[in-house]
Amino acid sequence: MKQSMSFIPTLREVPADADVKSHQLLLRAGFIRQNASGVYTYLPLGRKVLQKVEAIIRDEMNHAGAAELFMPALQQAELWQESGRWYSYGPELMRLKDRNDREFALGATHEEVITSLVRDEVKSYKRLPLTLYQIQTKYRDEKRPRFGLLRGREFIMKDAYSFHASQESLDEVYERIFQAYSNVFRRCGLNFRAVIADSGAMGGKDTHEFMVLSDIGEDTIAYSDTSDFAANIEMAPVTAVYEKSSDPAKELEKVRTEGKKTIEEVSSFLNVEEKDCIKSLLFKIDDRFVLVLVRGDHEVNDIKLKNYYGAATVELADTITTKEILGCSVGSLGPIGVDGVEVLADLAVEAIVNGVCGANEEDYHYTNVNPDRDLKVSTYTDLRFIKEGDPSPDGQGTIVFAKGIEVGHVFKLGTRYSESMNAEILDENGRSKPMIMGCYGIGVSRTMAAVAEQFNDENGLVWPTNISPFDVHLIAVNMKDNAQAELAEALYSSLQQAGMEILLDDRQERPGVKFADADLIGLPIRVTIGKKASEGIVEVKIRKNGEMQEIHKDDLADTLKNMLKEL
């Protein structure tokens, strides 16, 4: 492509509303432009990157045995009503009516459409397993679109769905797609982790997220410093062993702690460590209230709490509700003498000796609390968030934290949608049974942004070779110089014939503008045609490390091919 014939509007200044590197650089380098909040146009360079990412995805998905289709973005409300999600999905689902007053949704996801399609066409176990995928625009009315392509209201996604007659079949395909996803992100050059995750509103169980490590990530990843273990912080099990002190139990005592509400205030006032305090929090779990206990230096993990009860909703009780149920404010809440409310405790609480807890009376706390003597706990179980320095759950190394951007997610949905939408097959015995489903998504536009977030420097983007819009940026310093212009045209033609994708900067611009734009755009290799054009000598610069060398035109194609293989 000749730059004079393309559309690459670069910017010198950082846009005021662009908060993160990827957003800033994709705007400045002319890859995207914003149409509305969370809605973007992909300019020619951006579209080429997306096509490269999509090609990698198609290659891996096809190799994994999936078949591509294309489903409508406009979805009938009746399908969402069948699954029950029309009422539960929330305001992110964009809803509209046609001229006949029929209700539709713009596709935020396609579980309902694909389930109805397969339900109507597949009736026997002999047609399964079946894995179908598409690459399509999705629509979600995000409350706070931000970070450019990382959280938008319109975005490009690859979603896949698998259908099975048995759990063993689902497990096999899940592993195959998991590997395909790992291959996709590896080929895109990303530094990522596959982490154990929560299925959330999608339903189902057994799920992994693919997280790109980044300081701007909205999720915290807990991973081992010596093994492959990684999990979202809310899903990481705690396997720490709590040693109980051999100190003798002292007599329970109620003490006045006027004005001291927080663990920090109480522990400082009583001159005890936070780990010797018991934090008590009242939760409403579906329709029941549960008093949850954790150590003072720990935090309650509401996802673990939700999973323990198999609950639909978990909410921390507000101040008014807490006072109505237990008779005191949050700052004085405690488990001693509690009646009519279940008490659930984290494993660390059981090892506390002569600890401190609220007395369920304003401005009072108990000291010398010993759980085995003083508390009526229904169950001790893992209820807290894992912390840095905790042992890794796989027994190898210790836990460290990192921020991550989710770029892919794989779910074992089970029969969540097939049961509600009557997607059934006849098994080998002629009995009717619901299909078992899996669901697998990759954020295509988000992957492009995640690469831009990881691959940049102070001068601009630095694209990995596999998804760079072009292989080589060919720059003629002065197109008015006949020798340079002729060599530029000759090399443009010969390098393309050698199988390389070339962006030729043939604009009538100053050299400084051309070089600045080249660094901003970030193609893997820059070839500059300058004063030695008459000798057939060009300058080759590797964008990633700045290494430069002079090459004769006759050796250029082979040299560039070798460089691209090594980058």
C-alpha positions as CSV (number, residue, x, y, z in Angstrom):
1,M,0.0,0.0,0.0
2,K,1.2,3.5,-0.8
3,Q,0.8,5.9,2.0
4,S,-0.3,8.7,-0.3
5,M,-3.3,6.5,-1.3
6,S,-4.2,5.2,2.2
7,F,-6.0,6.9,5.0
8,I,-3.6,7.2,8.0
9,P,-4.4,10.4,9.9
10,T,-1.7,10.7,12.6
11,L,-1.8,13.1,15.5
12,R,1.1,14.8,17.3
13,E,-0.8,15.6,20.5
14,V,-2.2,13.1,23.0
15,P,-6.1,13.3,22.9
16,A,-7.4,14.7,26.1
17,D,-9.9,11.9,26.8
18,A,-7.5,9.1,26.2
19,D,-6.4,7.8,29.6
20,V,-4.3,4.7,28.7
21,K,-1.4,4.0,26.3
22,S,-3.3,1.8,23.9
23,H,-6.1,4.3,23.4
24,Q,-3.7,7.2,23.0
25,L,-1.4,5.4,20.5
26,L,-4.2,3.8,18.4
27,L,-5.7,7.2,18.0
28,R,-2.4,9.1,17.4
29,A,-1.1,6.5,14.9
30,G,-4.3,6.6,12.9
31,F,-5.7,3.1,13.6
32,I,-9.0,4.2,15.1
33,R,-11.3,7.2,15.5
34,Q,-14.2,7.6,18.0
35,N,-17.7,8.1,16.7
36,A,-19.5,8.2,20.1
37,S,-18.7,7.1,23.6
38,G,-17.5,3.5,23.4
39,V,-18.0,3.3,19.6
40,Y,-15.1,3.4,17.1
41,T,-14.3,3.4,13.4
42,Y,-11.4,1.1,12.5
43,L,-9.3,2.9,10.0
44,P,-7.3,1.0,7.3
45,L,-4.3,0.2,9.6
46,G,-6.6,-0.9,12.5
47,R,-8.7,-3.0,10.1
48,K,-5.6,-4.8,8.9
49,V,-4.5,-5.7,12.4
50,L,-8.0,-7.0,13.2
51,Q,-7.9,-9.1,10.0
52,K,-4.5,-10.6,11.1
53,V,-5.9,-11.4,14.6
54,E,-9.0,-12.9,13.0
55,A,-6.9,-15.0,10.6
56,I,-5.0,-16.5,13.6
57,I,-8.3,-17.2,15.4
58,R,-9.8,-18.9,12.4
59,D,-6.7,-21.0,11.9
60,E,-6.7,-22.2,15.5
61,M,-10.5,-22.7,15.7
62,N,-10.6,-24.6,12.4
63,H,-7.7,-26.8,13.6
64,A,-9.6,-27.5,16.8
65,G,-12.6,-28.9,14.8
66,A,-14.9,-25.9,14.9
67,A,-17.0,-24.7,11.9
68,E,-17.6,-21.0,11.2
69,L,-21.1,-19.5,10.7
70,F,-22.6,-16.0,11.0
71,M,-25.6,-15.2,13.2
72,P,-27.8,-12.1,13.2
73,A,-27.0,-9.2,15.5
74,L,-30.8,-8.5,15.7
75,Q,-32.3,-11.1,18.1
76,Q,-35.9,-11.8,18.9
77,A,-36.9,-11.0,22.4
78,E,-38.8,-14.3,22.6
79,L,-35.5,-16.3,22.6
80,W,-34.2,-14.3,25.5
81,Q,-37.5,-14.7,27.3
82,E,-37.2,-18.5,26.8
83,S,-33.8,-18.5,28.6
84,G,-35.0,-16.1,31.2
85,R,-32.2,-13.6,30.5
86,W,-34.6,-10.9,29.0
87,Y,-35.5,-10.1,32.5
88,S,-32.2,-10.7,34.3
89,Y,-29.5,-9.5,31.9
90,G,-29.8,-5.8,33.0
91,P,-29.5,-2.4,31.3
92,E,-26.4,-3.5,29.3
93,L,-28.7,-5.3,26.9
94,M,-29.8,-2.9,24.1
95,R,-33.5,-3.4,23.5
96,L,-35.6,-2.0,20.6
97,K,-38.9,-2.4,18.8
98,D,-39.6,-2.7,15.1
99,R,-42.4,-0.9,13.2
100,N,-44.8,-3.7,14.2
101,D,-44.0,-3.2,17.9
102,R,-42.1,-6.5,18.2
103,E,-39.3,-6.5,20.7
104,F,-35.7,-7.2,19.8
105,A,-32.2,-7.1,21.3
106,L,-29.0,-6.1,19.7
107,G,-26.7,-9.1,20.3
108,A,-24.6,-8.8,23.4
109,T,-24.0,-12.5,23.1
110,H,-25.5,-15.4,21.2
111,E,-26.3,-18.3,23.5
112,E,-30.0,-18.0,22.8
113,V,-29.7,-17.8,19.0
114,I,-27.2,-20.7,18.7
115,T,-29.2,-22.9,21.1
116,S,-32.4,-22.3,19.1
117,L,-30.6,-23.0,15.8
118,V,-29.1,-26.3,17.0
119,R,-32.3,-27.3,18.8
120,D,-34.2,-27.1,15.6
121,E,-31.7,-29.0,13.5
122,V,-30.0,-31.6,15.7
123,K,-32.2,-34.4,17.2
124,S,-29.8,-37.3,17.8
125,Y,-26.6,-37.9,19.8
126,K,-25.1,-39.1,16.5
127,R,-24.8,-35.6,15.3
128,L,-22.7,-34.5,18.3
129,P,-20.3,-33.2,19.3
130,L,-20.7,-30.0,17.3
131,T,-18.7,-26.8,17.7
132,L,-19.7,-23.6,15.9
133,Y,-18.2,-20.2,16.0
134,Q,-18.5,-16.7,14.5
135,I,-16.6,-13.4,14.4
136,Q,-19.1,-10.6,14.8
137,T,-19.8,-7.2,16.3
138,K,-21.4,-7.2,19.8
139,Y,-23.4,-4.5,21.5
140,R,-23.5,-3.8,25.3
141,D,-24.6,-0.5,26.8
142,E,-21.8,-0.1,29.2
143,K,-22.4,2.4,32.0
144,R,-18.9,3.7,31.8
145,P,-17.2,3.0,28.5
146,R,-13.5,3.7,28.9
147,F,-9.9,2.8,28.0
148,G,-10.8,3.0,24.2
149,L,-11.3,-0.5,22.8
150,L,-10.8,-2.2,26.1
151,R,-14.3,-1.4,27.3
152,G,-16.7,-0.2,24.6
153,R,-20.3,-0.4,23.8
154,E,-19.7,-1.9,20.3
155,F,-16.9,-4.3,19.9
156,I,-15.7,-7.3,17.7
157,M,-15.8,-10.7,19.3
158,K,-15.2,-14.3,18.4
159,D,-17.8,-16.5,20.1
160,A,-18.0,-20.3,19.9
161,Y,-20.5,-22.8,21.2
162,S,-20.2,-26.6,21.6
163,F,-22.9,-29.2,22.0
164,H,-22.5,-32.6,23.5
165,A,-24.2,-35.8,24.5
166,S,-21.9,-36.4,27.5
167,Q,-19.8,-34.6,30.0
168,E,-16.7,-36.4,28.8
169,S,-17.3,-35.0,25.3
170,L,-17.6,-31.5,26.7
171,D,-14.4,-32.0,28.8
172,E,-12.5,-33.1,25.7
173,V,-13.6,-30.2,23.5
174,Y,-13.1,-27.7,26.3
175,E,-9.4,-28.8,26.6
176,R,-9.1,-28.5,22.8
177,I,-10.5,-25.0,22.7
178,F,-8.4,-24.0,25.8
179,Q,-5.3,-25.0,23.9
180,A,-6.5,-23.2,20.8
181,Y,-6.9,-20.0,22.8
182,S,-3.5,-20.4,24.3
183,N,-2.1,-20.7,20.8
184,V,-4.0,-17.6,19.6
185,F,-2.6,-15.3,22.3
186,R,0.9,-16.8,22.0
187,R,0.9,-16.1,18.3
188,C,-0.3,-12.6,18.9
189,G,2.8,-12.1,21.0
190,L,1.0,-11.5,24.3
191,N,2.2,-12.0,27.8
192,F,-0.8,-13.7,29.3
193,R,-2.0,-16.1,31.9
194,A,-5.0,-18.6,31.7
195,V,-6.7,-18.2,35.1
196,I,-9.4,-20.0,37.0
197,A,-12.4,-17.7,37.0
198,D,-16.0,-17.3,38.1
199,S,-18.8,-17.9,35.5
200,G,-20.9,-15.0,36.8
201,A,-24.1,-14.3,35.0
202,M,-23.2,-16.7,32.2
203,G,-24.1,-19.7,34.3
204,G,-22.3,-23.0,34.3
205,K,-19.1,-24.0,36.0
206,D,-15.5,-24.8,35.3
207,T,-14.3,-21.7,33.5
208,H,-11.0,-20.0,32.7
209,E,-10.2,-16.4,31.7
210,F,-7.2,-15.5,29.5
211,M,-5.7,-12.5,31.1
212,V,-3.1,-10.2,29.5
213,L,-0.8,-8.8,32.2
214,S,-1.1,-5.0,32.4
215,D,-1.0,-2.4,35.0
216,I,-4.3,-0.9,33.7
217,G,-6.1,-4.3,34.0
218,E,-9.4,-4.2,35.9
219,D,-8.9,-7.7,37.4
220,T,-6.3,-8.9,39.9
221,I,-4.6,-12.2,39.1
222,A,-3.1,-14.4,41.8
223,Y,-0.4,-16.6,40.4
224,S,2.5,-18.7,41.6
225,D,6.0,-17.4,41.4
226,T,7.3,-20.8,40.4
227,S,4.5,-22.7,38.6
228,D,1.7,-22.3,36.0
229,F,-1.0,-21.8,38.7
230,A,-3.1,-18.7,38.1
231,A,-6.6,-17.6,39.2
232,N,-8.7,-14.6,39.5
233,I,-8.2,-13.3,43.0
234,E,-11.8,-14.2,43.9
235,M,-11.4,-17.8,42.7
236,A,-8.0,-18.6,44.2
237,P,-8.4,-21.2,47.0
238,V,-6.4,-20.5,50.2
239,T,-4.4,-23.5,51.4
240,A,-2.5,-21.8,54.2
241,V,-2.1,-23.9,57.4
242,Y,-2.9,-21.9,60.5
243,E,-0.9,-22.8,63.6
244,K,-2.8,-22.4,66.8
245,S,-0.9,-20.8,69.7
246,S,-0.1,-22.9,72.8
247,D,-1.0,-20.0,75.1
248,P,-3.6,-20.9,77.7
249,A,-7.2,-19.6,77.2
250,K,-7.9,-16.6,79.3
251,E,-11.3,-15.6,80.8
252,L,-13.6,-13.8,78.4
253,E,-13.9,-10.1,79.2
254,K,-16.1,-7.3,77.9
255,V,-14.2,-3.9,77.5
256,R,-15.3,-0.4,76.6
257,T,-14.0,0.8,73.2
258,E,-15.8,4.1,72.8
259,G,-15.7,5.5,69.3
260,K,-13.5,2.6,68.0
261,K,-15.2,1.0,65.0
262,T,-12.7,-0.3,62.6
263,I,-10.3,-3.3,63.0
264,E,-7.4,-0.8,62.8
265,E,-8.9,1.5,65.5
266,V,-9.8,-1.4,67.8
267,S,-6.5,-3.3,67.5
268,S,-4.5,-0.1,68.1
269,F,-6.7,0.9,71.1
270,L,-6.4,-2.6,72.7
271,N,-2.7,-3.0,71.7
272,V,-3.3,-6.3,69.8
273,E,-2.4,-7.3,66.3
274,E,-5.1,-7.2,63.6
275,K,-4.7,-10.9,63.0
276,D,-5.9,-11.6,66.5
277,C,-9.2,-9.8,65.9
278,I,-12.3,-11.3,64.4
279,K,-14.1,-9.3,61.7
280,S,-17.9,-9.9,61.7
281,L,-20.0,-9.0,58.7
282,L,-23.7,-9.7,58.1
283,F,-24.6,-10.9,54.6
284,K,-28.0,-11.5,52.9
285,I,-27.6,-14.6,50.9
286,D,-30.7,-15.1,48.7
287,D,-33.4,-14.9,51.4
288,R,-31.3,-15.8,54.5
289,F,-29.0,-13.8,56.7
290,V,-25.6,-15.2,57.6
291,L,-23.0,-13.7,60.0
292,V,-19.6,-14.3,58.3
293,L,-16.3,-14.2,60.3
294,V,-12.8,-13.6,59.0
295,R,-9.5,-12.7,60.7
296,G,-9.0,-9.0,61.1
297,D,-6.3,-8.8,58.5
298,H,-8.3,-10.7,56.0
299,E,-11.2,-9.8,53.7
300,V,-14.4,-11.8,53.0
301,N,-14.5,-13.2,49.5
302,D,-18.2,-12.9,48.5
303,I,-17.7,-15.1,45.4
304,K,-16.6,-18.0,47.7
305,L,-19.5,-17.2,49.9
306,K,-21.9,-17.3,46.9
307,N,-20.4,-20.6,45.7
308,Y,-20.5,-22.2,49.2
309,Y,-24.3,-21.7,49.3
310,G,-24.9,-22.1,45.6
311,A,-26.7,-18.8,45.9
312,A,-28.0,-16.4,43.2
313,T,-27.3,-13.3,45.1
314,V,-25.0,-12.2,48.0
315,E,-25.2,-8.8,49.5
316,L,-23.5,-7.1,52.4
317,A,-26.3,-6.0,54.8
318,D,-26.5,-2.2,55.2
319,T,-26.3,-0.4,58.5
320,I,-30.1,-0.2,59.1
321,T,-30.6,-3.9,58.3
322,T,-27.6,-4.9,60.5
323,K,-29.1,-3.0,63.5
324,E,-32.6,-4.6,62.9
325,I,-31.2,-8.1,62.8
326,L,-28.5,-8.0,65.4
327,G,-29.2,-4.9,67.4
328,C,-26.0,-2.9,66.9
329,S,-24.0,-1.0,64.4
330,V,-21.4,-2.7,62.1
331,G,-18.5,-1.4,64.2
332,S,-19.6,-3.4,67.3
333,L,-20.8,-6.5,65.5
334,G,-19.7,-9.9,66.9
335,P,-20.6,-13.6,67.0
336,I,-21.0,-14.2,70.7
337,G,-24.5,-14.9,71.8
338,V,-26.0,-14.6,68.4
339,D,-29.3,-16.4,68.0
340,G,-31.4,-17.1,65.0
341,V,-28.7,-16.2,62.5
342,E,-26.2,-18.8,61.1
343,V,-22.6,-18.1,61.8
344,L,-20.0,-19.1,59.2
345,A,-16.3,-18.6,59.7
346,D,-13.1,-18.7,57.7
347,L,-10.6,-21.4,58.6
348,A,-8.1,-18.8,60.0
349,V,-10.6,-17.8,62.7
350,E,-10.6,-21.3,64.2
351,A,-6.9,-20.9,65.1
352,I,-7.3,-17.6,67.0
353,V,-6.4,-17.7,70.7
354,N,-7.5,-15.0,73.1
355,G,-8.7,-12.8,70.3
356,V,-11.0,-9.8,70.1
357,C,-14.5,-9.4,68.6
358,G,-17.4,-7.0,68.8
359,A,-19.8,-7.5,71.7
360,N,-23.1,-6.6,69.8
361,E,-23.3,-3.6,72.0
362,E,-22.4,-0.1,71.0
363,D,-18.8,0.9,72.1
364,Y,-18.0,-2.5,73.5
365,H,-15.8,-5.4,72.4
366,Y,-14.9,-8.8,73.9
367,T,-11.3,-9.7,74.6
368,N,-9.8,-13.2,75.2
369,V,-12.2,-14.7,72.7
370,N,-11.5,-18.4,71.9
371,P,-13.7,-19.7,69.1
372,D,-13.8,-23.3,70.2
373,R,-15.1,-22.2,73.6
374,D,-17.1,-18.9,73.0
375,L,-18.6,-19.2,69.4
376,K,-21.3,-21.3,67.8
377,V,-20.0,-21.6,64.3
378,S,-21.9,-23.8,61.9
379,T,-18.9,-24.4,59.6
380,Y,-15.3,-23.4,59.2
381,T,-14.4,-23.1,55.5
382,D,-12.3,-21.1,53.1
383,L,-14.0,-17.7,52.8
384,R,-11.3,-15.1,52.4
385,F,-9.4,-13.5,49.5
386,I,-5.9,-15.0,48.9
387,K,-3.0,-12.6,49.7
388,E,0.4,-12.1,48.3
389,G,2.9,-14.3,50.1
390,D,0.3,-17.1,50.7
391,P,1.4,-20.5,49.5
392,S,0.3,-21.4,46.0
393,P,-2.7,-23.7,46.0
394,D,-0.9,-26.2,43.8
395,G,1.8,-26.5,46.5
396,Q,4.5,-24.9,44.3
397,G,5.9,-21.5,45.3
398,T,4.1,-18.5,46.8
399,I,1.4,-16.2,45.4
400,V,2.1,-12.9,43.7
401,F,-0.4,-10.5,42.3
402,A,-0.6,-8.8,38.9
403,K,-3.3,-6.8,37.1
404,G,-4.8,-8.3,34.0
405,I,-7.0,-7.4,30.9
406,E,-9.4,-10.2,30.0
407,V,-9.1,-11.1,26.3
408,G,-10.7,-14.5,26.3
409,H,-13.1,-16.7,28.4
410,V,-14.1,-20.4,28.2
411,F,-17.1,-21.8,30.0
412,K,-18.6,-25.2,30.6
413,L,-22.2,-24.1,30.5
414,G,-23.7,-27.6,31.1
415,T,-27.5,-27.6,30.5
416,R,-28.2,-24.0,31.6
417,Y,-29.6,-23.0,28.2
418,S,-30.6,-26.4,26.7
419,E,-32.9,-27.1,29.6
420,S,-34.6,-23.7,29.6
421,M,-34.9,-23.7,25.8
422,N,-35.8,-27.4,25.4
423,A,-32.7,-28.2,23.2
424,E,-32.9,-32.0,23.5
425,I,-31.6,-35.1,21.7
426,L,-32.3,-38.8,21.8
427,D,-29.5,-40.7,23.3
428,E,-28.2,-44.2,22.3
429,N,-31.1,-45.7,24.3
430,G,-33.8,-43.6,22.6
431,R,-34.3,-41.4,25.7
432,S,-34.7,-37.7,25.4
433,K,-32.0,-35.6,27.3
434,P,-30.8,-32.0,27.2
435,M,-27.7,-31.2,25.2
436,I,-24.6,-30.3,27.3
437,M,-23.0,-27.0,26.2
438,G,-19.7,-25.1,26.2
439,C,-19.2,-21.5,25.4
440,Y,-15.9,-19.8,24.3
441,G,-15.2,-16.1,23.6
442,I,-12.3,-14.0,22.4
443,G,-12.4,-10.2,22.3
444,V,-10.9,-9.5,18.9
445,S,-10.8,-5.7,19.1
446,R,-9.8,-6.0,22.8
447,T,-6.9,-8.2,21.8
448,M,-5.7,-5.6,19.4
449,A,-5.8,-3.0,22.2
450,A,-4.1,-5.4,24.6
451,V,-1.2,-5.9,22.2
452,A,-1.0,-2.1,21.8
453,E,-0.9,-1.8,25.6
454,Q,2.0,-4.3,25.9
455,F,4.0,-3.4,22.8
456,N,4.9,0.3,22.8
457,D,7.7,2.7,23.7
458,E,8.1,6.5,24.1
459,N,7.9,6.9,20.3
460,G,4.9,4.8,19.5
461,L,3.6,1.3,18.8
462,V,5.9,-1.7,18.3
463,W,3.8,-4.4,16.6
464,P,4.7,-8.1,16.8
465,T,5.3,-9.4,13.3
466,N,2.3,-11.8,13.3
467,I,-0.3,-9.1,13.6
468,S,1.5,-6.0,12.3
469,P,-0.5,-4.3,9.5
470,F,2.5,-4.4,7.2
471,D,5.9,-6.1,7.5
472,V,8.0,-3.2,6.3
473,H,7.7,0.6,6.2
474,L,9.6,1.7,3.1
475,I,10.5,5.4,3.3
476,A,11.8,7.5,0.5
477,V,13.3,10.5,2.2
478,N,12.8,12.8,-0.8
479,M,10.4,11.7,-3.5
480,K,11.6,14.6,-5.7
481,D,15.0,13.0,-6.0
482,N,14.8,10.7,-9.1
483,A,17.2,8.1,-7.8
484,Q,15.3,7.8,-4.5
485,A,11.9,7.7,-6.2
486,E,13.0,5.1,-8.8
487,L,14.6,2.9,-6.1
488,A,11.5,3.2,-3.9
489,E,9.2,2.1,-6.7
490,A,11.5,-0.8,-7.7
491,L,11.9,-2.1,-4.1
492,Y,8.1,-1.6,-3.4
493,S,7.4,-4.0,-6.4
494,S,10.2,-6.5,-5.8
495,L,9.6,-6.9,-2.0
496,Q,5.9,-7.4,-2.6
497,Q,6.7,-10.1,-5.2
498,A,8.9,-11.7,-2.5
499,G,5.8,-12.1,-0.4
500,M,6.2,-9.2,2.0
501,E,3.5,-6.6,2.9
502,I,4.9,-3.2,2.3
503,L,3.8,0.3,3.3
504,L,5.5,2.8,1.0
505,D,5.7,6.3,2.4
506,D,5.7,8.2,-0.9
507,R,4.3,11.4,0.5
508,Q,5.7,14.8,-0.1
509,E,6.6,15.4,3.5
510,R,9.7,16.4,5.5
511,P,11.9,13.5,6.5
512,G,11.3,14.3,10.2
513,V,7.5,13.9,9.7
514,K,8.0,10.6,7.9
515,F,10.3,9.1,10.6
516,A,8.0,10.3,13.4
517,D,5.0,8.7,11.7
518,A,6.9,5.5,11.1
519,D,7.9,5.2,14.8
520,L,4.3,6.0,15.8
521,I,2.8,3.4,13.5
522,G,5.3,0.8,14.7
523,L,5.9,-1.6,11.8
524,P,8.6,-4.2,12.6
525,I,11.2,-3.0,10.1
526,R,11.8,0.4,8.5
527,V,13.8,0.7,5.3
528,T,15.0,4.2,4.4
529,I,16.0,5.2,0.9
530,G,18.2,8.3,1.2
531,K,21.4,9.8,-0.2
532,K,23.0,6.4,-1.2
533,A,20.1,5.5,-3.4
534,S,22.2,6.0,-6.5
535,E,24.6,3.3,-5.1
536,G,21.7,0.9,-4.4
537,I,22.3,1.2,-0.6
538,V,19.4,1.5,1.9
539,E,19.3,1.8,5.7
540,V,17.4,-1.0,7.6
541,K,16.2,-0.3,11.1
542,I,14.5,-2.8,13.5
543,R,11.7,-1.0,15.3
544,K,11.9,-3.1,18.5
545,N,15.5,-2.4,19.4
546,G,16.6,0.4,17.1
547,E,19.4,-1.7,15.5
548,M,20.4,-0.3,12.1
549,Q,22.5,-1.5,9.2
550,E,23.1,-0.6,5.5
551,I,22.1,-3.2,3.0
552,H,22.5,-3.3,-0.8
553,K,19.2,-3.5,-2.7
554,D,20.2,-6.9,-4.2
555,D,20.5,-8.5,-0.7
556,L,17.5,-6.7,0.8
557,A,14.7,-9.2,0.2
558,D,16.6,-12.1,1.7
559,T,17.9,-10.0,4.6
560,L,14.4,-8.8,5.4
561,K,12.9,-12.3,5.3
562,N,15.5,-13.6,7.7
563,M,14.9,-10.6,10.1
564,L,11.1,-11.1,10.1
565,K,11.6,-14.8,11.0
566,E,13.7,-13.8,14.0
567,L,11.6,-11.0,15.3
